Amino acid sequence: MMNNVPSLQIKELAFAYPDGNQALFGVNLSINKGERVALLGPNGAGKTTLVMHMNGIHPTMQGEVRIAGVVVDSKNKETLKQIRAKVGIVFQDPDDQLFIPTVGEDIAFGPYNMGLRGEELNRVVDEALTQVGMLEFKDRPPHHLSFGQRRRVAVATVLAMKPEILVMDEPSSNLDPASRRELADIVRSLDVTIVMVTHDLPYALELCERSVILSGGIIVADAPTRDVLSNAQLLASHRLELPVGFSLS
């Protein structure tokens, strides 16, 4: 049955940069449709490199990556276009994603390039903005919004593409407590597979039932988030820390 096809399937993925720096050493990872998974690990662990394989920005040199059953092949322009619509990446800095005069036009950019026009395009834009609680700001310039609001609009630019997987890079960084809570509520409400790359372990616990630790280019842990965060020795050995005073109970 098609419904049982994982959103993401990675088999024996290895990758080295042109300078010889090996970033990934045979990574295996499967994420089912609708799962929310935190991708944890120290800086330089290979997290960004792994994400860049999901939409073919890095070519697959060794191993295989599948999105909803479709092989990511950076040489196949037709399937690559489909893959890039299926894997939406929300960057850490929303200003990397927002570059058009109004919020609504920013949201429309991706769907327009996929061929949507007129009423259908309008509906998709309004739907995405409604999902992140930003519809009333549709005609505003993005630079008039707060940082937290811009991050929500950045999420909407990706949701408008109806992705299979939403990849969020450090979603809680630079957010005040209210914005952090609002974004968490939005994430919980979304019916989409989510991969959250984060150093914010409490946020991972709040939003993701499962956590994967990538360290030194290999997966060293893949378990329920609470179990991962309860293992002080595991966290310490991979340079991950819970905030002082934070209790898992």
N, C-alpha and C positions, 0 to 999 in steps of 0.2 A: 504493500500500500504506500502511496506517495506521501501520506501524512507522517510516516515513520522515518522519512529521510532526514538525517540531522541537518540543522542549519549550517553547521561548520564541521568539516571532517579534515583533519590534518594527519598525514601518515609519513613518518620517517623524514620529516622536513629538515634539511640541512642547508646552511647558507654561509658563504664567505664573501666579504667585500673584496673589491679589486686589489686592495693593499695587502690581502692575505689574512686579514683579521676575521677569524671564524666567529660568527655571531650566533648560529644555531647548530646544534649537534643532534640530529635525529629526533625531532619533536613529534609526539603523537598526542592528538587532542580531538575529542568529539564533543560537540555541544548541541543539544537537542532544541527543537523549535520551542520558543517561549521561555527558555532558561535565562536566568540572569547570573552571569559568572564574572567574578572579580579576577583580573589578571594582576598579580602582585609580583614584586621583585625589586631588588636594588637597582640603582642607575647602572646602565651598561649591561643589564641582564639579557637583553635581546627582545624586550617587550615590543618596542616600536618596530623593530625588524620583522617580528612575527605579524603584527597588524598590517604592515605594508605588503605582506604576502597574500593577505585576505582579498585584496582588490587588484592584485597584479602590478602594483607599483614596483615591487621587487619581483623579477622573474623567478619562477620555481626552478632551481638548479638541480636539486636532488630531493626526491620524495614527491608528495602530491597534496594539493589543497583542493577541497571541493566546497562550494557554497550551494546549499540546497540540492546537492547531487551533481552540480555542474562543475567540471574541472576548470580551475583557474589556469588559463594558458595565455601568457602575456603576448604570444605571437598571433593568437587568434582574435582579430579585431572585433569580430561580430559578437562572440561570447564575452569578450572582455567588457564591451559596452553594457551587456546585460548584468555582468558581475558587479560592475561599478555602480549600477543602479540598485543592486541588492545589498551592497555593503556600504552603509553610510557612516562616515567618520566625523565625529564632532571634536574639533581640535580644542586644545587647552585655551588658546586665545581666540575668543569669538571674532575679533577683528580680522583674523585670517580668513574668515568665512563670509563676512558682511562687507560688501564693497559697492553696493548700488544705492541710489538716492533714498529709496523708501524701503521700509520693512517688507511690505507686500511684494515689491519688485524683487527683493532678495530671495524671498520664498519661491517666487515664480520662475526664477532663473533656471533651475535644474529641470523641472517638469516641462518648461518651454523648449529646452534643448532636446527633450525626449519626444517632442512633437505635440504636446498639449496646447490647445488654443481656446479662446473665448470662454464660454460659460463653464466648461469642464475645468479649464485652468483656474478660473476664479474659485470654483468649488474646492479644488484641491488645496489652494492657498488658504482659504478660510478655515478649512478642516484642520490643517496643520497648525495654524495659529491658535485655533480653539483648543487643540490638544495641549498646548503649552500656556494657555491662559493669556494670550497676547493679541487677540483679535482687535481690540480697541486701538492698538498701536499700529495698525496696518499702514496708515499713510504717514507715519512719523519717519524722520531720518534716523537710522540706527545710532548715529553718534549722539543723539539727544536722549538715549536710554541709559539706565544704570548698567553697570557691568553684569549684574545678575540677570537683568532683562535681556541684555544682548546675548548672554549664554543661552537663554531660553529660545530666543529667535534663531540662534545657530542650530539648536536641536530641531526646530521647526523646518529649517531649510533641508535637513536630512529626512525628516518624517514625510515631507511632501513628495519624496521619491518612492514612498511605500517600500522601505527596505526590508529585507529578510533579517538583516543583522544591523543593530545600532552599536557602533563602537564609540565609547566615550573616553576621551583622554583626560585624566585628572579632572573629572566634572565638578568637584567641590572646591578646587583651588581658587583662592581670592574671593570667595563668597562670604558675605556676612551671615550670621546664624539664620535670619529670616529667609534669605535667598537660598541658603543651603536646604532648609526644610521644604521650601516651595519646589525646588528642583527634585528633591526626593519624592514628594507627592506625585509629581509629573511622571517620574521614572516608574513608580509603582503602578501608575494607571495605564501604561503603554502595553499593548498586546504585540510585543515584538521581542525577538531574541536580543539580549544585551550583553556585550562584553565591555566591562568597565576596567580600564587601566588606571590604577590608583595607588598612591602611597597612604591614603586616608583609610586606615584599617577600620575605625568605627563606621565610616560610610559604607565600606564593603560589607560589614556585618549587618547594617541596617537594610541594605538593598539587595544583596546577593546571597542566596542560600549556599552557593558553591564557590570555592576559591581555588585558584591554580597559582602556585609560585613558580616563576621562571627565574632561574639563577644560573649564570655561567652558560647560557644557551641551552639548558636542559630543564625539563619539568621535574622539580624536586618534591612537589606536593600537589595533590589534587583530591580535595575532600570537602565536606561541609565546612562553611566558613567558620562556624563556632569552634569546630575541632582544630582547624588550622591555627586560629588565633589563641587557642588554649595551650598550644605547644610552645612554651617560652623558648626552649632550646632551638627549635626549628626557626622561629622568628629571628632570634639573635644571630644564628649562624648565617642568615641571609640578609642581615642588616635591615630588618623590619622591626618597627617599634610601635607598641600601643602608647597612646598619650599617658603621661604620668597621672595616676589616680583613676584611670579608666577601668571599670569593672565589667567583666563579661556576664555577671549574674543578672 
